[in-house]
Amino acid sequence: MGLSSSVFSEEELDEYAAVTYFSKGEIIDLYKKFSTLLEEGEDGREVRVDAERVVEMNEIKHNPFAARLCQVFSTSQDGSMSFDDFLDMMNVLSANADFKLKVHFAFQIFDQNDNNYVDADDVASVIKMLCESDEEIEENVITEVIDEILEEADLDGDGKLSLPEFENVLTKSPDFMTAFKIRV
């Protein structure tokens, strides 16, 4: 456990373990993973890693939401990540994170325009991200999908999904907990 004594004090590891779903050993492994994103000579405890480097991680490079994940978890709100930001992201995406925590962050990821609702513009953005291909999706198809989603999920009829409405949808999605995770 040489890395832990040179990078983290036992107290720091205890604090990280207390606020995450990770063991001390897993935290050290995540630090090693984060360190692979650093430029030579950079100190992982002091530096922020650009989103461009984070999204190249094998675990998220094929995820259409990779850039948005960085943006949501970046405490500097520019997509760059400190180790603490990275640990927060990996914690939420861990298999052990609870449903409500995952829903909260999934909502932020889907709320592309950051207005605290998932509205038609957000759904259109998500559809385009998920269906990224050489072919353009016809706008009328996107509109139909948006209308169907909002008709089904918008319980108060205001044309957008609040966090509780979004959570209600995800309670009916049996794949959500397995889909909203990263294997570390």
C-alpha positions as a Python dict, from the first residue, in 0.01 Angstrom:
ca = {
    (1, 'M'): (0, 0, 0),
    (2, 'G'): (293, 228, -75),
    (3, 'L'): (87, 457, -297),
    (4, 'S'): (-160, 535, -19),
    (5, 'S'): (112, 651, 218),
    (6, 'S'): (275, 868, -46),
    (7, 'V'): (-44, 1019, -189),
    (8, 'F'): (-313, 996, 80),
    (9, 'S'): (-293, 1000, 454),
    (10, 'E'): (-489, 733, 637),
    (11, 'E'): (-729, 1010, 750),
    (12, 'E'): (-790, 1121, 391),
    (13, 'L'): (-860, 764, 283),
    (14, 'D'): (-1100, 726, 578),
    (15, 'E'): (-1280, 1047, 474),
    (16, 'Y'): (-1308, 941, 110),
    (17, 'A'): (-1433, 596, 212),
    (18, 'A'): (-1691, 754, 445),
    (19, 'V'): (-1847, 968, 170),
    (20, 'T'): (-1831, 722, -121),
    (21, 'Y'): (-1931, 366, -197),
    (22, 'F'): (-1563, 272, -231),
    (23, 'S'): (-1316, 93, -7),
    (24, 'K'): (-976, 247, 61),
    (25, 'G'): (-819, 8, -190),
    (26, 'E'): (-1072, 105, -458),
    (27, 'I'): (-1001, 475, -391),
    (28, 'I'): (-631, 413, -446),
    (29, 'D'): (-712, 222, -767),
    (30, 'L'): (-927, 513, -885),
    (31, 'Y'): (-643, 753, -809),
    (32, 'K'): (-414, 535, -1022),
    (33, 'K'): (-675, 547, -1302),
    (34, 'F'): (-699, 928, -1267),
    (35, 'S'): (-319, 951, -1272),
    (36, 'T'): (-312, 790, -1618),
    (37, 'L'): (-490, 1103, -1745),
    (38, 'L'): (-214, 1334, -1622),
    (39, 'E'): (68, 1480, -1823),
    (40, 'E'): (414, 1377, -1714),
    (41, 'G'): (516, 1562, -1400),
    (42, 'E'): (162, 1670, -1302),
    (43, 'D'): (50, 1614, -944),
    (44, 'G'): (-291, 1443, -941),
    (45, 'R'): (-381, 1603, -611),
    (46, 'E'): (-330, 1955, -746),
    (47, 'V'): (-420, 1951, -1116),
    (48, 'R'): (-746, 1957, -1308),
    (49, 'V'): (-764, 1730, -1611),
    (50, 'D'): (-927, 1866, -1927),
    (51, 'A'): (-1251, 1699, -2030),
    (52, 'E'): (-1087, 1602, -2360),
    (53, 'R'): (-853, 1370, -2169),
    (54, 'V'): (-1124, 1233, -1938),
    (55, 'V'): (-1358, 1138, -2223),
    (56, 'E'): (-1080, 927, -2375),
    (57, 'M'): (-1092, 686, -2080),
    (58, 'N'): (-1190, 340, -2202),
    (59, 'E'): (-1475, 330, -1950),
    (60, 'I'): (-1658, 628, -2105),
    (61, 'K'): (-1508, 697, -2447),
    (62, 'H'): (-1800, 529, -2628),
    (63, 'N'): (-2066, 682, -2405),
    (64, 'P'): (-2262, 950, -2595),
    (65, 'F'): (-2292, 1141, -2266),
    (66, 'A'): (-1917, 1142, -2187),
    (67, 'A'): (-1867, 1517, -2235),
    (68, 'R'): (-2187, 1595, -2043),
    (69, 'L'): (-2073, 1369, -1757),
    (70, 'C'): (-1757, 1578, -1728),
    (71, 'Q'): (-1956, 1900, -1735),
    (72, 'V'): (-2201, 1784, -1467),
    (73, 'F'): (-1933, 1658, -1229),
    (74, 'S'): (-1685, 1942, -1285),
    (75, 'T'): (-1686, 2171, -981),
    (76, 'S'): (-1527, 2439, -1199),
    (77, 'Q'): (-1820, 2396, -1441),
    (78, 'D'): (-1590, 2387, -1743),
    (79, 'G'): (-1572, 2009, -1781),
    (80, 'S'): (-1224, 1981, -1632),
    (81, 'M'): (-1194, 1745, -1338),
    (82, 'S'): (-998, 1735, -1017),
    (83, 'F'): (-944, 1400, -850),
    (84, 'D'): (-1236, 1481, -617),
    (85, 'D'): (-1462, 1551, -918),
    (86, 'F'): (-1346, 1228, -1081),
    (87, 'L'): (-1410, 1033, -761),
    (88, 'D'): (-1760, 1186, -735),
    (89, 'M'): (-1838, 1083, -1092),
    (90, 'M'): (-1709, 731, -1044),
    (91, 'N'): (-1898, 706, -714),
    (92, 'V'): (-2233, 794, -873),
    (93, 'L'): (-2164, 557, -1161),
    (94, 'S'): (-2057, 273, -933),
    (95, 'A'): (-2270, -37, -906),
    (96, 'N'): (-2324, 35, -535),
    (97, 'A'): (-2465, 388, -570),
    (98, 'D'): (-2830, 408, -472),
    (99, 'F'): (-3121, 479, -704),
    (100, 'K'): (-3197, 834, -583),
    (101, 'L'): (-2835, 944, -621),
    (102, 'K'): (-2819, 805, -974),
    (103, 'V'): (-3153, 966, -1065),
    (104, 'H'): (-3035, 1306, -939),
    (105, 'F'): (-2728, 1299, -1164),
    (106, 'A'): (-2906, 1138, -1460),
    (107, 'F'): (-3150, 1428, -1442),
    (108, 'Q'): (-2862, 1678, -1453),
    (109, 'I'): (-2713, 1496, -1751),
    (110, 'F'): (-3044, 1504, -1938),
    (111, 'D'): (-3106, 1869, -1843),
    (112, 'Q'): (-2881, 1981, -2126),
    (113, 'N'): (-2977, 2350, -2102),
    (114, 'D'): (-2937, 2359, -1721),
    (115, 'N'): (-3282, 2507, -1652),
    (116, 'N'): (-3368, 2248, -1381),
    (117, 'Y'): (-3618, 2072, -1607),
    (118, 'V'): (-3596, 1818, -1884),
    (119, 'D'): (-3784, 1997, -2159),
    (120, 'A'): (-3840, 1944, -2531),
    (121, 'D'): (-3504, 2099, -2621),
    (122, 'D'): (-3326, 1865, -2380),
    (123, 'V'): (-3505, 1559, -2517),
    (124, 'A'): (-3419, 1664, -2873),
    (125, 'S'): (-3052, 1702, -2777),
    (126, 'V'): (-3049, 1363, -2608),
    (127, 'I'): (-3214, 1195, -2907),
    (128, 'K'): (-2955, 1345, -3140),
    (129, 'M'): (-2672, 1233, -2910),
    (130, 'L'): (-2808, 880, -2887),
    (131, 'C'): (-2876, 850, -3259),
    (132, 'E'): (-2553, 1007, -3376),
    (133, 'S'): (-2485, 873, -3720),
    (134, 'D'): (-2418, 983, -4074),
    (135, 'E'): (-2790, 1019, -4138),
    (136, 'E'): (-2988, 1311, -4009),
    (137, 'I'): (-3299, 1232, -3811),
    (138, 'E'): (-3600, 1405, -3953),
    (139, 'E'): (-3733, 1681, -3730),
    (140, 'N'): (-4088, 1545, -3746),
    (141, 'V'): (-3962, 1211, -3604),
    (142, 'I'): (-3787, 1392, -3320),
    (143, 'T'): (-4100, 1596, -3253),
    (144, 'E'): (-4312, 1281, -3241),
    (145, 'V'): (-4076, 1117, -2994),
    (146, 'I'): (-4069, 1429, -2775),
    (147, 'D'): (-4448, 1450, -2779),
    (148, 'E'): (-4480, 1084, -2680),
    (149, 'I'): (-4226, 1114, -2400),
    (150, 'L'): (-4386, 1427, -2256),
    (151, 'E'): (-4737, 1287, -2291),
    (152, 'E'): (-4633, 979, -2094),
    (153, 'A'): (-4408, 1141, -1833),
    (154, 'D'): (-4524, 1501, -1784),
    (155, 'L'): (-4769, 1441, -1501),
    (156, 'D'): (-4854, 1806, -1437),
    (157, 'G'): (-4892, 1898, -1805),
    (158, 'D'): (-4647, 2191, -1802),
    (159, 'G'): (-4454, 2066, -2106),
    (160, 'K'): (-4140, 1967, -1915),
    (161, 'L'): (-4021, 1711, -1663),
    (162, 'S'): (-3933, 1806, -1309),
    (163, 'L'): (-3695, 1589, -1106),
    (164, 'P'): (-3986, 1399, -942),
    (165, 'E'): (-4146, 1334, -1284),
    (166, 'F'): (-3810, 1219, -1421),
    (167, 'E'): (-3764, 992, -1119),
    (168, 'N'): (-4112, 849, -1174),
    (169, 'V'): (-4016, 754, -1531),
    (170, 'L'): (-3696, 587, -1415),
    (171, 'T'): (-3874, 382, -1149),
    (172, 'K'): (-4048, 213, -1443),
    (173, 'S'): (-3722, 147, -1626),
    (174, 'P'): (-3582, -188, -1515),
    (175, 'D'): (-3253, -128, -1699),
    (176, 'F'): (-3170, 209, -1544),
    (177, 'M'): (-2958, 86, -1254),
    (178, 'T'): (-2753, -145, -1473),
    (179, 'A'): (-2719, 104, -1757),
    (180, 'F'): (-2616, 400, -1539),
    (181, 'K'): (-2287, 257, -1418),
    (182, 'I'): (-1926, 211, -1510),
    (183, 'R'): (-1721, -95, -1433),
    (184, 'V'): (-1396, 3, -1267),
}
